[in-house]
Amino acid sequence: GGGGGGGGSSLRMSSNIHANHLSLDASSSSSSSSSSSSSSSSSSSSSVHEPKMDALIIPVTMEVPCDSRGQRMWWAFLASSMVTFFGGLFIILLWRTLKYLWTVCCHCGGKTKEAQKINNGSSQADGTLKPVDEKEEAVAAEVGWMTSVKDWAGVMISAQTLTGRVLVVLVFALSIGALVIYFIDSSNPIESCQNFYKDFTLQIDMAFNVFFLLYFGLRFIAANDKLWFWLEVNSVVDFFTVPPVFVSVYLNRSWLGLRFLRALRLIQFSEILQFLNILKTSNSIKLVNLLSIFISTWLTAAGFIHLVENSGDPWENFQNNQALTYWECVYLLMVTMSTVGYGDVYAKTTLGRLFMVFFILGGLAMFASYVPEIIELIGNRKKYGGSYSAVSGRKHIVVCGHITLESVSNFLKDFLHKDRDDVNVEIVFLHNISPNLELEALFKRHFTQVEFYQGSVLNPHDLARVKIESADACLILANKYCADPDAEDASNIMRVISIKNYHPKIRIITQMLQYHNKAHLLNIPSWNWKEGDDAICLAELKLGFIAQSCLAQGLSTMLANLFSMRSFIKIEEDTWQKYYLEGVSNEMYTEYLSSAFVGLSFPTVCELCFVKLKLLMIAIEYKSANRESRILINPGNHLKIQEGTLGFFIASDAKEVKRAFFYCKACHDDITDPKRIKKCGCKRLIYFEDEQPSTLSKKKQRNGGMRNSPNTSPKLMRHDPLLIPGNDQIDNMDSNVKKYDSTGMFHWCAPKEIEKVILTRSEAAMTVLSGHVVVCIFGDVSSALIGLRNLVMPLRASNFHYHELKHIVFVGSIEYLKREWETLHNFPKVSILPGTPLSRADLRAVNINLCDMCVILSANQNNIDDTSLQDKECILASLNIKSMQFDDSIGVLQANSQGFTPPGMDRSSPDNSPVHGMLRQPSITTGVNIPIITELAKPGKLPLVSVNQEKNSGTHILMITELVNDTNVQFLDQDDDDDPDTELYLTQPFACGTAFAVSVLDSLMSATYFNDNILTLIRTLVTGGATPELEALIAEENALRGGYSTPQTLANRDRCRVAQLALLDGPFADLGDGGCYGDLFCKALKTYNMLCFGIYRLRDAHLSTPSQCTKRYVITNPPYEFELVPTDLIFCLMQFDHNAGQSRASLSHSSHSSQSSSKKSSSVHSIPSTANRQNRPKSRESRDKQNRKEMVYR
């Protein structure tokens, strides 16, 4: 110690004389006198080191490093660390020994005092005990003070408070800073003379170590076991890094020494990141732990090699050193751990080689275990585990649920369709399974608008990653082909709960498979359909579409094409595909109406849009006086257009619909080209059209109740009467009889036991069944329920009169139908024939050749792994029916296959007793019931259709088959030429309305996102009038509740319906042969408030062949100039007829009075209708010559 101090003083004296730092490398002879004076000064201060100091100490300048020819002071730095470590360890051990001895002594003395206290306790007074109590209180106070200080220190270093976290992070950051200073100083010699007041890095290092010393004190106070604390790694690091800095200041020289131990602080890197809430997953914590241990060990070992190799061995007088940079040592350690050992860099010193011998054992083991595990963790790290970065000015949606190649491709194809306006929305997919190569390629093709992240919406962290709180909406896709639909719905409901729990205001559009599971969504407090939340129930819509096909075949195809985005495919050849595809390119859009339409009636605006703007408007969003909006479909001429009314249009793209918004009467009245109708600079003008007050007031009085009804959306259905002899169908029943449900939207009857509706095969054969609906259902006890209520409800809508309801006969397993019966027992005219749809005997028993529609469904489709075999039962049943022959039936008059005359058109009947509908009267023959459709034709009355069509083959039976796999549609029609790779909407069975697949409903997700009114409109069209209020009621009771007929509930019947108008007879017969579709549109709209929107045409109608195929296809929204043919059926929206029930009742009553008179009237009144059809072509030929030049073929 003395020698070190003397050396320091001599150096400072020499420094004062020469005004320079001392260096232990002398190369100048001019400094010898300075060396002599320095030596004498050294000898006077210490006689012990006199000979040695004379030989070693020489004066040097600042620039010359202290080398082997000068004095080395490394031992002073090392001694400071050793003295601190062992001195503190000795003090701790001594304190523990003394404390132990004191405790033992006190324990023995305590026992003696306690015995004395027990013996003398009874003789001592209370006053003698007070000094003892005061002493105990003083000790307790002292213990409390020490404990509070210890607790405070523990809180400061435990990172449990904000101050503690800041302190811990700051200590780690300063440790890394000290390590960086070491890296900088490692380029200098191991030992060099430096002035503390002029060396900036030394000053910074000094400040860091002062802070480390204070932190060491806190840790020491907070430590419970001081001995273990003294031996901790962090404590050892402080011992060998902090004291040498103070020695450097005192000696004015620097020794690189053991400062590399600061690299061991990197081991705490994972703890720091956990304190900052950066590391949350176990894999990330483990990865950072492995990396920090590996890197800290690597850097620490490299520092030791750098020290010993640059210094040399002490016993060799430091002569065997070699100049190695720190980073060369890092390289040496890496090739050593990896056992590569190139030999370009190696250890020369004995200390270095000895260290390498031991390090290679541990380093090799660490390298062999840590590196593969690190690579595995990095390799297993989620490729799509980042976070979404929102783009300013661009919305994004989150899509989750069932994410597969099929579901994603269908969604993107419709969502990003070019016919939409500029879709400035980014799509973020979130799924817990990484995409396969095909799906990944699909994402890459749409990388500008699509991003994928791996995670789950059930994890709030993943929801935060995709920025769900700023998303415009969240869409949840369902697996339509799962084996357990209820489990799939439960999963999606849990996703909704998780998302709503994280952000209650987010708009959610989810797919549901089962109708009864929609009720669980109502239990979510933040679920609000008024704010845009929607549940697209696939079973409800699928069966609703099929039910509409039972009322108007082909309607399911038309509606499915309207909400699906399809590109226009131009075909030059004159084939049925040409006209079909022209209609397929139409979609449903919404646009606000121009002020020019304000005050006009709906039919007037509708005609103006169709004729002038080339747009088809079918509905509007009407806002009542209390500002409640509702969708009205073809509301009639009593309703006036308001300012800011939203219209629903059928058009080919969104740009065309803009014409309704830009139209100005002043600027565009004389424009004939609709493409020139663009925005003008005129002010908003309002035009009014007068209407007779009496008619208007009468309309308002009739429809006033509907405005306050729960369901304000009109329902469109087809009128087709059915009469089974023996049942009196009188519509004006007593108001005390419950014949409608409590909302007035559906026909209702008291619950019936299933045994009362079961028919045996013989009973079914003897029952008169015609014009009915046969539902062939495949299912058993274990099959998932498909929800047959959704099929029956549209067929029991209250805007049908009771006698117009088609009888429904289910053919299938009674075990399965018993499970469905609880939801069907409140509907009238339902029967069950236990059997199988593959049995021809069962099919003949229900008179399938006389039915209006045969529906083929299966509940077993999703239980088969092979997708090609999922539809095997439905396909076999379809082919089985088509191959049946019915030789015992004669001329069946089937109005449903040829259309009908909508009621309400014969108000000009002279005797004011119009007849609407057709009378089916069975002939009394053995073993067969032959329906005869009679017609009571009178002059001035619109005659009904009476067409003879022989159904001697199953190919003439109208069928619609449900398919799961789209490609299986090729097996339904053996005579078509559809390619197996053809998309479903391009195939003949789908175009004809004989096949329906649930995949077409995928487009509703994107359609609902862009316009939630579209889903409301579609649901209104196909469900028969289901409303949120009705869904809440069904959720409570799982069945419809009967209600008494009140003016409010009866007003709900006054809603629109779909009809198929035949051109073969009636007031439109003159347009049926060569007439223009536009003329028919205007005439039907003006005369009967009927809105035409499509054609159901024979497939070979464009061919002039005598024997044409009976298949028909759908043409959506034909142009004005489109030429009509007599066999066309026109899809139209017609108003509800209040008088049809009374007329039917009188007709029914007269028919029961005398069967013979009915037979006579049948034969008599069938002749004029036939005669009329025979004479009509002559007048049509003359008219066709006049109009031929004006016809434009599309």
PANU-273471 format. One record per residue (C-alpha): residue in three letters; x, y, z. Coordinates in steps of 0.05 Angstrom, whole numbers, plus 5000, padded with zeros to 4 digits. Example, Ala and Ser with C-alpha at 12.3 -4.5 7.8 and 13.67 -1.06 7.14 Angstrom:
2
ALA524649105156 SER527349795143 
END
This chain:
1194
GLY500050005000 GLY505650475018 GLY509450324955 GLY503450454913 GLY502351114947 GLY509651314939 GLY509451144866 GLY503351564859 SER506552164892 SER512852114850 LEU508752074787 ARG504852694807 MET511353064821 SER514152874754 SER507653074723 ASN508253764756 ILE515353854732 HIS514153654660 ALA506753854658 ASN505453174626 HIS502652494644 LEU507251934663 SER508051344618 LEU512150724633 ASP515450694565 ALA521851114560 SER525051254494 SER528051944504 SER534752044537 SER533052764553 SER528552544609 SER534052214651 SER534652784700 SER527252764712 SER527952024723 SER533452124775 SER529452624814 SER523552164811 SER527851584837 SER530551984895 SER523752214914 SER521351504912 SER527151254956 SER525851785008 SER518651575014 SER519750835018 SER526250475031 VAL523149795016 HIS522249934943 GLU528350344933 PRO532549854891 LYS526749644848 MET524050334836 ASP530850574813 ALA530850034760 LEU523550094736 ILE520950804742 ILE522651264685 PRO519551914664 VAL515051884603 THR510252334566 MET502752274559 GLU502951974490 VAL507551394509 PRO503750794538 CYS505850474603 ASP509249844578 SER513649304608 ARG519549774616 GLY515450214663 GLN511950074728 ARG505749634725 MET500349774776 TRP495349234758 TRP496048904825 ALA493449534859 PHE486949504819 LEU486248764832 ALA487948834905 SER482349354914 SER477348864889 MET480048284929 VAL480448674994 THR473348914984 PHE470648224971 PHE474447835024 GLY474148395074 GLY466648435069 LEU466047685070 PHE470347665134 ILE466048195167 ILE459547825150 LEU462247175176 LEU464947505239 TRP458147855250 ARG454547195242 THR459246855291 LEU458447385343 LYS450947405333 TYR450546655341 LEU454646675405 TRP450447245432 THR444146875416 VAL446646255451 CYS448646645512 CYS442147035514 HIS438346395506 CYS441646085567 GLY440946715608 GLY433746795586 LYS432046115614 THR435046305682 LYS431446975684 GLU424946635664 ALA425646145721 GLN427046705769 LYS421047105742 ILE416546505752 ASN419046405823 ASN418647135843 GLY412747335801 SER407747315857 SER411847755903 GLN413448315853 ALA409148935849 ASP406549255786 GLY411449835792 THR417549395787 LEU415349145718 LYS415049815685 PRO422549895669 VAL422449215636 ASP416449415593 GLU419750065573 LYS425949695550 GLU421849205509 GLU418149785476 ALA424850105458 VAL427349465426 ALA420749385389 ALA421350095363 GLU428449965341 VAL426449335304 GLY420749695271 TRP425350245245 MET430249745216 THR424649345185 SER421549955152 VAL428250155121 LYS429249445096 ASP422249435067 TRP423350095033 ALA429849855002 GLY426349214980 VAL420849604946 MET425950044911 ILE429449464878 SER423548984868 ALA420449344808 GLN413549304841 THR412650054837 LEU413850554782 THR419950824819 GLY422750134828 ARG421649954755 VAL425150594733 LEU430950444780 VAL431749734755 VAL431449934682 LEU436350514695 VAL441350044729 PHE441049574670 ALA441750134620 LEU447850424657 SER450949724660 ILE450349674584 GLY453250374579 ALA459250164622 LEU460149554577 VAL460150004516 ILE465550434549 TYR469549804560 PHE468849634486 ILE471550324469 ASP477350284518 SER479149584495 SER482649884434 ASN487650224482 PRO493149864519 ILE491349444579 GLU494449944626 SER495450674610 CYS496651334646 GLN490651794641 ASN488552434676 PHE481652374706 TYR480153104695 LYS481653064621 ASP479052364603 PHE471652414587 THR470351664584 LEU473551574653 GLN469052114681 ILE462851784653 ASP465051104678 MET466251414747 ALA459151694748 PHE456251024728 ASN460050664783 VAL457951154836 PHE450750994818 PHE452350244820 LEU455350344889 LEU448950674914 TYR444750124883 PHE449249604915 GLY447849924982 LEU440249874970 ARG440949144951 PHE445149005013 ILE440049325059 ALA434248955026 ALA437748275027 ASN435047785078 ASP441247345075 LYS447347795071 LEU452147225059 TRP448546964998 PHE447847664973 TRP455347764979 LEU456547154935 GLU451447334881 VAL453747434810 ASN451548154808 SER455248294873 VAL461647974846 VAL461048404784 ASP460649024827 PHE466748804869 PHE471148744808 THR468649354770 VAL467049894821 PRO473249934866 PRO478249954807 VAL475050594781 PHE476450954846 VAL483550694844 SER484250954773 VAL482351654797 TYR487251614853 LEU493151354811 ASN491451754749 ARG492151124708 SER487250634678 TRP487349874678 LEU482449524632 GLY482348934679 LEU475948574695 ARG471049104670 PHE468648594619 LEU464648274676 ARG459348804663 ALA457148354605 LEU454147874657 ARG448748394669 LEU445848184602 ILE443047574637 GLN437748024667 PHE435448264599 SER429147824598 GLU427148064668 ILE427648784645 LEU423348644585 GLN418248304629 PHE418148904675 LEU416749344615 ASN411048864594 ILE414548724528 LEU415447974537 LYS408847624551 THR409246924520 SER413346354548 ASN416946234482 SER419246954477 ILE421646954550 LYS425346304539 LEU428546554475 VAL431047194506 ASN433746804566 LEU437746334522 LEU440446894479 SER442447334539 ILE445946764575 PHE449646554512 ILE451747254492 SER453847474562 THR458046844572 TRP461146934504 LEU462947674515 THR465547544586 ALA470146984564 ALA472647394506 GLY474347954556 PHE478447494599 ILE482447224538 HIS483547944515 LEU486348124584 VAL491147544593 GLU493547524520 ASN495048264518 SER498348264587 GLY502247614586 ASP503947144643 PRO506447484707 TRP511546944719 GLU514347064650 ASN515247804667 PHE509547944617 GLN514247794559 ASN509747274524 ASN503947734509 GLN500847834440 ALA496848414412 LEU489648184402 THR483748634395 TYR477448484436 TRP473548294374 GLU478947804353 CYS478047474420 VAL470547444408 TYR471947094343 LEU476846614377 LEU471646424429 MET466346294376 VAL470645824334 THR472845484398 MET465645364422 SER463645114354 THR469644634353 VAL471744914285 GLY478445194308 TYR481445494245 GLY488145644280 ASP488846344253 VAL487846624323 TYR489946234384 ALA492146344456 LYS499746394470 THR499746524544 THR499445984595 LEU493546314630 GLY489846384564 ARG490945654545 LEU489045414615 PHE482645814611 MET481145544541 VAL481844824567 PHE476344934618 PHE472145394576 ILE471744924517 LEU468444404562 GLY462944874584 GLY462745284520 LEU461944674476 ALA456344404520 MET452945084520 PHE453745164445 ALA451144474430 SER444944564474 TYR443345304470 VAL444345444396 PRO439644884370 GLU434345094420 ILE435045824400 ILE434445634326 GLU428345204342 LEU424945774380 ILE426346264324 GLY424045774272 ASN417645634311 ARG416346364319 LYS409746564286 LYS411046824217 TYR404647224222 GLY405547454293 GLY406348194282 SER401448764294 TYR397149134244 SER399149854229 ALA393150264211 VAL393750694149 SER391251404155 GLY384951534115 ARG383650794103 LYS378850344140 HIS380149624157 ILE375849034176 VAL377648404215 VAL375547734187 CYS375947124232 GLY372646454244 HIS373045904192 ILE378946144149 THR380345664091 LEU382245734019 GLU375045643996 SER371846114046 VAL377146654037 SER377146613960 ASN369546663958 PHE369647254005 LEU375147633970 LYS372147513901 ASP365747843923 PHE368548363970 LEU373748633921 HIS369348593860 LYS370549123808 ASP363149293802 ARG363349603871 ASP365550313882 ASP372750423900 VAL373549943959 ASN378250334004 VAL378149804058 GLU383849354081 ILE382048644101 VAL385548354162 PHE384847604172 LEU385947324241 HIS386446574251 ASN390146134301 ILE392945674247 SER398045914197 PRO395645884125 ASN397745334078 LEU401545464014 GLU395345573971 LEU392146054020 GLU398746414029 ALA399246493954 LEU392246783954 PHE394147294006 LYS400347483967 ARG396147613904 HIS392048113944 PHE397648373987 THR395649103975 GLN388949004010 VAL389648374051 GLU393848204112 PHE394047574154 TYR395747514228 GLN396146884269 GLY392246914333 SER385446824364 VAL379847314376 LEU378846984443 ASN385547284464 PRO385248024481 HIS392548094462 ASP391147854392 LEU385248324386 ALA389848894404 ARG394748664351 VAL389548744296 LYS387049404324 ILE379949164334 GLU378149804370 SER379250214307 ALA376549694258 ASP370449884217 ALA367349194229 CYS368848484248 LEU366447914203 ILE365947204230 LEU365646634179 ALA362545964197 ASN364245264174 LYS358145074133 TYR360544354126 CYS361944194199 ALA359143554229 ASP356343914291 PRO352844564272 ASP351044724344 ALA358344674366 GLU360445124308 ASP355145644327 ALA357445614399 SER364545754377 ASN362346364337 ILE358046614394 MET364146574440 ARG367946974388 VAL362547504389 ILE362647524465 SER370247594466 ILE370248154414 LYS364448524447 ASN367648454515 TYR374048774487 HIS370549324448 PRO362949364457 LYS361949874401 ILE364949454345 ARG360149254290 ILE359848494282 ILE357048094224 THR357147354238 GLN354746734203 MET350346254241 LEU348545554219 GLN342345414261 TYR336445884270 HIS335245714343 ASN342345924361 LYS341046634340 ALA337346724406 HIS343946664444 LEU346447294411 LEU340847684443 ASN343847504511 ILE349947924496 PRO348648604527 SER352549004475 TRP349348634416 ASN345049144380 TRP342249014311 LYS340149744307 GLU347549944307 GLY349349484250 ASP350448814285 ASP347748254241 ALA347247494244 ILE346747164176 CYS343246504192 LEU344946034135 ALA339545524152 GLU334246064155 LEU336146374089 LYS337645724053 LEU330845424070 GLY327546094058 PHE330346103988 ILE327945393976 ALA321045574004 GLN320546163955 SER322045673899 CYS315945283921 LEU311845913910 ALA315346163847 GLN320345703817 GLY326846043797 LEU326146593849 SER331746293891 THR336546333833 MET334547053817 LEU335347293888 ALA341946923897 ASN344747253835 LEU342447943858 PHE346547993921 SER352547643890 MET357648033850 ARG358347733780 SER362248003722 PHE358848093655 ILE360347533607 LYS358547713535 ILE356147153489 GLU354847303416 GLU351046673401 ASP343546673408 THR343146173465 TRP339546153531 GLN346246283566 LYS346646963532 TYR340247223563 TYR341546893630 LEU348447183637 GLU345947873619 GLY341347823679 VAL346647523724 SER350948153717 ASN345548533755 GLU346448663829 MET342549013884 TYR344749723903 THR342150293944 GLU342351033928 TYR338951653953 LEU333651933907 SER334252613875 SER330053193898 ALA326653163830 PHE322752553855 VAL320152863919 GLY312652873922 LEU311752353867 SER308451683880 PHE312551053881 PRO309850763815 THR311251423780 VAL318451443804 CYS319250713789 GLU316850803717 LEU321151413707 CYS327351053732 PHE326050453688 VAL324350823624 LYS329051413628 LEU334651213675 LYS334850473657 LEU334350293730 LEU329649823766 MET327450073834 ILE323849553875 ALA323649853945 ILE325050473987 GLU327050624058 TYR321251024086 LYS321851454149 SER315551544189 ALA313552154230 ASN317351884291 ARG323651814247 GLU323451054248 SER325850774182 ARG323050164148 ILE323749824081 LEU317549824037 ILE317549373976 ASN313149633920 PRO308850033969 GLY303750253917 ASN301450943893 HIS298951183961 LEU306051323984 LYS309651963965 ILE317252013960 GLN320352434015 GLU326652844016 GLY332852404027 THR329251754011 LEU333751154000 GLY332050723940 PHE333649993927 PHE335649873855 ILE337449293810 ALA343049493763 SER349449233732 ASP354149673772 ALA354350233824 LYS355850783774 GLU349150683739 VAL345350763804 LYS348451463812 ARG343551703759 ALA337851673809 PHE341752153853 PHE344052623798 TYR337452653760 CYS334753363750 LYS328253493714 ALA330654163688 CYS337153913659 HIS335853183642 ASP328553173620 ASP330153163546 ILE336252703550 THR335152023519 ASP341951713533 PRO342151533607 LYS349751553607 ARG349452303598 ILE345652393664 LYS351052673710 LYS351553173765 CYS349053863747 GLY349554543780 CYS342154643793 LYS339254743862 ARG335054203892 LEU328054253865 ILE321853913892 TYR316253693847 PHE309353473869 GLU304253073833 ASP296853153850 GLU292852553867 GLN285552463882 PRO284352573956 SER279052043961 THR283551493935 LEU289351723978 SER285251754041 LYS282451064027 LYS289450784018 LYS291951104081 GLN286150824120 ARG287350134094 ASN294850134106 GLY295150554169 GLY295549964215 MET301649694179 ARG305850304197 ASN305450154271 SER306449404263 PRO312649054288 ASN314448854217 THR314449444170 SER317849074114 PRO312948804062 LYS313148064045 LEU312947833973 MET309647163956 ARG306146803902 HIS298646673900 ASP296545963886 PRO290145673916 LEU289244963941 LEU282744623960 ILE282043943992 PRO274743733992 GLY271643664060 ASN275044274091 ASP271244934093 GLN276445474081 ILE272646104101 ASP277246684113 ASN272847174151 MET272846774215 ASP270647014283 SER275647474317 ASN275647034379 VAL278846464339 LYS286446464338 LYS288546344267 TYR294846774264 ASP300746834310 SER301347404359 THR304847844309 GLY299847714253 MET305447514206 PHE303946764200 HIS298146284199 TRP297545914264 CYS293845334294 ALA293445004361 PRO299244514375 LYS297943834345 GLU300743164366 ILE305142854313 GLU300842224313 LYS294942624285 VAL298842844223 ILE302242184207 LEU299541844145 THR300541114127 ARG301940944056 SER294840714044 GLU291941334077 ALA296341784036 ALA294341423972 MET286941513988 THR287842244007 VAL286742763954 LEU293443113947 SER294843593889 GLY298144263884 HIS301844083948 VAL309244113967 VAL312943453978 VAL319043514023 CYS323742914017 ILE328142934078 PHE334042474094 GLY335742424168 ASP335841974228 VAL336242014304 SER343542224304 SER343042734247 ALA343743474261 LEU337243864257 ILE336644304196 GLY330944724222 LEU324844544180 ARG321045124212 ASN324945594166 LEU322145214106 VAL314945214131 MET314445934157 PRO314846274087 LEU309545784062 ARG305045994120 ALA305746744114 SER299447124132 ASN299247504066 PHE296446854038 HIS289246704051 TYR288146044085 HIS285445694023 GLU291645913985 LEU296445534031 LYS299844943998 HIS299344294036 ILE306144054059 VAL307743314062 PHE314243084093 VAL316942414070 GLY322542154113 SER324641814178 ILE319541894233 GLU325041894285 TYR328242504254 LEU321542864242 LYS319642754315 ARG325643174335 GLU323543734288 TRP316043694304 GLU316444154365 THR317844734319 LEU312544534268 HIS306444344309 ASN303345044305 PHE302945074229 PRO296644834193 LYS296344364133 VAL302443944150 SER302743194142 ILE308042664151 LEU308942014113 PRO314041574148 GLY318541254096 THR324341414052 PRO324841873992 LEU328241313954 SER321940893957 ARG317640983895 ALA311640703932 ASP312141253983 LEU312841773928 ARG306841513890 ALA302741503954 VAL303642253963 ASN301942383890 ILE308642683874 ASN306642753801 LEU301143233822 CYS305343663869 ASP307144383856 MET314244283881 CYS318543723907 VAL324043933955 ILE329843453969 LEU333843584033 SER338843184073 ALA341143244145 ASN346742744136 GLN351043134088 ASN356343374135 ASN357642694167 ILE361642454106 ASP369042614098 ASP369042524022 THR366143163994 SER364142823929 LEU359542353968 GLN356342884012 ASP350442973965 LYS349542243945 GLU342642173979 CYS339842803947 ILE342542623878 LEU339841913882 ALA333042163903 SER332942673847 LEU334742163794 ASN329841663823 ILE324042153816 LYS326042363746 SER326041633723 MET318941493749 GLN313141393700 PHE305941573715 ASP301641223663 ASP295341243705 SER294742003705 ILE291242383650 GLY291443113628 VAL293443463691 LEU292044203690 GLN297944483728 ALA297445223737 ASN303645273779 SER308145063722 GLN304945553675 GLY303646143720 PHE297146443746 THR293147063744 PRO294247503804 PRO287947653843 GLY284948343842 MET284948423766 ASP277648233756 ARG274448803795 SER270548973731 SER266448343737 PRO259148543724 ASP256248163782 ASN261548413831 SER263047703853 PRO269847583823 VAL273046903826 HIS280346863842 GLY284146213838 MET282845533810 LEU278244983834 ARG281444303839 GLN275943793839 PRO277843053844 SER274542573798 ILE271641953830 THR275941413799 THR279040783827 GLY286040853855 VAL287541553828 ASN285542263843 ILE285842693782 PRO285643443795 ILE281543843746 ILE282844593743 THR276444943725 GLU275745663705 LEU269546113708 ALA270946603652 LYS266447193641 PRO266847773593 GLY271048343617 LYS274447913670 LEU281647703667 PRO281346963650 LEU285446463689 VAL290546023659 SER288245333639 VAL293844943608 ASN293944193596 GLN300543893613 GLU301543143618 LYS305842923675 ASN306942213653 SER314342253669 GLY318242453730 THR322342943689 HIS316343413688 ILE315943443764 LEU318344103790 MET324143973838 ILE329344353876 THR335243973906 GLU339744223961 LEU347144103949 VAL353144173995 ASN358644083943 ASP357844553884 THR361344073836 ASN356043543848 VAL351043963808 GLN353643613745 PHE350242973767 LEU343143263772 ASP341943353698 GLN344442803653 ASP342643163589 ASP346443803602 ASP353443953578 ASP356144303640 ASP363544233652 PRO365443963721 ASP369744583733 THR364145063716 GLU362045533772 LEU355445383804 TYR351846003778 LEU353645823706 THR350745123709 GLN344044943679 PRO340744663742 PHE342245293781 ALA340145753724 CYS333545363719 GLY332345403794 THR332644643805 ALA338944653848 PHE341045073907 ALA347545063946 VAL348945424011 SER355545693983 VAL351746233945 LEU350146554013 ASP357446714025 SER356547353985 LEU351747614037 MET357447754084 SER360648284041 ALA353848534016 THR351548634088 TYR357949004106 PHE357249504050 ASN349749584060 ASP346149264119 ASN339449434087 ILE340848904034 LEU340548354087 THR334148644114 LEU331148644045 ILE333347934029 ARG330847684096 THR324248024085 LEU323547704017 VAL325046994037 THR323046894109 GLY315747074105 GLY316247674150 ALA320947484207 THR322748084250 PRO327548194309 GLU321448224354 LEU319047544328 GLU326047254338 ALA326047494410 LEU319347164420 ILE321646504391 ALA327846544434 GLU323446554495 GLU318546004477 ASN321645644417 ALA314845654384 LEU309946144354 ARG304646404401 GLY297546464377 GLY294047134379 TYR287147414368 SER285647784304 THR285848534317 PRO286149104268 GLN293549174283 THR295348454270 LEU290748404209 ALA294149014181 ASN300648624179 ARG297648184125 ASP297648784078 ARG304548684050 CYS307348543982 ARG308147853951 VAL311547533892 ALA307647263833 GLN309046923767 LEU304647243715 ALA303046823653 LEU302747173585 LEU298746623552 ASP292146933574 GLY289647563607 PRO290348303594 PHE297648233577 ALA296547693524 ASP297248213468 LEU304448333492 GLY306147593499 ASP307947483427 GLY313247973403 GLY311448533452 CYS316548943490 TYR318148793562 GLY318249533576 ASP311049603552 LEU309049033597 PHE312749363655 CYS309250033647 LYS302349733636 ALA302749283697 LEU305349843740 LYS300150363718 THR294149903716 TYR295149423774 ASN300949713815 MET304849093797 LEU312449143791 CYS315648663742 PHE322948483754 GLY324547853713 ILE322547303665 TYR322146553674 ARG323046303603 LEU323145633570 ARG330245423555 ASP329045323480 ALA324245903470 HIS329146243423 LEU328945633378 SER323245533329 THR322444793342 PRO315744463351 SER317844043411 GLN321244473462 CYS324544273528 THR320244423589 LYS326144693629 ARG326045433643 TYR331545923663 VAL331646603697 ILE332647273663 THR333647833714 ASN331548543697 PRO331048513621 PRO331849163583 TYR325949563557 GLU326449303486 PHE326948573506 GLU322148153464 LEU317047713499 VAL314447033479 PRO307546743497 THR310346203542 ASP314046693587 LEU312546743661 ILE313747433690 PHE316447523761 CYS312648103792 LEU311148433859 MET303748503872 GLN299548813926 PHE295748413977 ASP288448273957 HIS283448344013 ASN277648063973 ALA280847413951 GLY278947054015 GLN271447224009 SER271347033936 ARG274846383951 ALA269946244008 SER263946323963 LEU267145903910 SER268945373961 HIS261845373987 SER258745293918 SER263644743899 HIS261544313959 SER254144383944 SER254443983880 GLN260143583852 SER256343423788 SER255244153772 SER262544283782 LYS264343733733 LYS259644033682 SER262344733693 SER269244463686 SER267944173618 VAL263944783595 HIS268645323617 SER274944993594 ILE272845063521 PRO272545823515 SER279445893543 THR282245403493 ALA278445733437 ASN281146403456 ARG288246133453 GLN287045833384 ASN284446493356 ARG289746933387 PRO295646793341 LYS292047113282 SER291647783317 ARG298747703342 GLU301347593271 SER298648263248 ARG301248613310 ASP307948283303 LYS308848573233 GLN307849273259 ASN312449203319 ARG317848773287 LYS322049373266 GLU322049663336 MET324449033370 VAL331649033393 TYR334548363412 ARG339448343469 
END
